[in-house]
Amino acid sequence: MGSFSIWHWLIVLVVVLLLFGRGKIPELMGDMAKGIKSFKKGMSEEDEAAAAAAKTVEHRADEPVKAPKQKASES
């Protein structure tokens, strides 16, 4: 009862073809492929931006570090 036989899949296929028609299914798959490509492109651009931000840290070792001035506390 938990698994589908070949007849179940054929009935599902016929229903999908009746609902969407032959021309609509390739169009839907093409739209889905475009969406996946744009998602991957966005993810790679985000990774590149994060890597570029991590590389732009500047450090100057020739300047001495100054200690903060301490205020005299009144007791």
C-alpha positions in Angstrom: 0.0 0.0 0.0 3.0 2.3 0.5 4.5 1.9 -2.9 3.2 2.9 -6.3 3.0 0.5 -9.2 3.6 1.4 -12.8 -0.1 1.8 -13.3 -0.3 4.6 -10.6 2.5 6.5 -12.4 0.9 6.1 -15.8 -2.4 7.5 -14.4 -0.5 10.4 -12.9 1.3 11.0 -16.2 -2.0 11.0 -18.2 -3.6 13.5 -15.7 -0.6 15.8 -15.9 -0.7 15.7 -19.7 -4.4 16.4 -19.7 -4.1 19.4 -17.4 -1.0 21.0 -18.9 -0.9 19.8 -22.5 2.2 18.8 -24.4 3.4 22.3 -25.1 3.1 23.6 -21.5 5.3 21.0 -19.8 8.6 21.9 -21.6 7.8 25.6 -21.0 7.4 24.9 -17.3 10.6 22.9 -17.2 12.5 25.7 -19.0 11.2 28.2 -16.5 12.3 26.0 -13.6 15.8 25.6 -15.1 16.1 29.4 -15.5 15.1 29.8 -11.9 17.7 27.3 -10.7 20.4 29.0 -12.8 19.6 32.5 -11.4 19.6 31.0 -7.9 23.0 29.5 -8.4 24.3 32.8 -9.9 23.0 34.7 -6.9 24.6 32.3 -4.5 28.0 32.5 -6.3 27.8 36.4 -6.4 27.1 36.4 -2.7 30.1 34.1 -2.0 32.4 36.3 -4.2 31.3 39.5 -2.4 31.9 37.9 1.0 35.4 36.7 -0.1 36.2 40.2 -1.4 35.1 41.9 1.8 37.3 39.5 3.8 40.3 40.4 1.7 40.0 44.2 2.1 41.1 44.3 5.8 44.0 46.8 6.1 46.5 46.6 9.0 49.2 49.1 9.7 52.0 47.8 11.9 54.1 50.9 11.8 51.8 53.0 14.0 52.2 52.4 17.8 49.2 51.5 19.8 48.1 54.1 22.3 46.6 53.2 25.6 43.3 54.9 26.5 43.5 57.7 29.0 42.2 56.8 32.4 40.2 59.2 34.5 41.1 59.7 38.1 38.3 58.2 40.2 37.0 60.1 43.1 36.6 58.1 46.3 
